[in-house]
């Protein structure tokens, strides 16, 4: 039984260098997949049944996204030094935001559902006002909000 290993890095060498491989970081270890290739032991090939399978290992490294805070460093508040700011409890933002701050001031759990400029949707679950996870700050390009669920969202650009 012999083992061959292959590090899988494509498509397009990880999106033309927009991502960085996380190497030597125990928090994000690569994923290894072991594949067994069993020989055909039928009478057509005359291979003994006791023949061991060939194994190969495929390694899928973990990657991080390269980001840049275009709003400035060292600004105050959740949005930093952004030029546009808008707070809403319903409806969509009037501009494409590059950062959001969500606050759930209710005593209910909240699920905020957002539409991103990429066309994907994401859901952010928030705790009650009495819990530590009732606020959320994230760098997201949001084009629409599908569900506020009692939360207040501040958009920054």
Order of alpha helices (4+ residues) and beta strands (2+ residues): beta-alpha-beta-beta-beta-beta-beta-beta-beta-beta-beta-beta-beta
